Amino acid sequence: MNTIEPPSTEAVTTTATTFGSTADLTSALIRAATAHGQHETRTGTADPNWPDWYAAYMVAEQAGTEPPL
């Protein structure tokens, strides 16, 4: 006997991030760099994983969610 599962009611979260122009991307990178500098000041150490931090910051900024600490 086969059973059919009902459709999921879970929300789907997307992290698709796009920029309308190179100027928009440049601005986002500058904002991420500024925020990352503040992050490194708070932690007191250089962050070797800065590309991951920048990416998480830029995705959160566009999604309207909390950026990384």
Secondary structure, DSSP 8 states (H G I E B T S, - for coil): -------------------SSHHHHHHHHHHHHHHHHHHHHHHTS--TTHHHHHHHHHHHHHHTS----
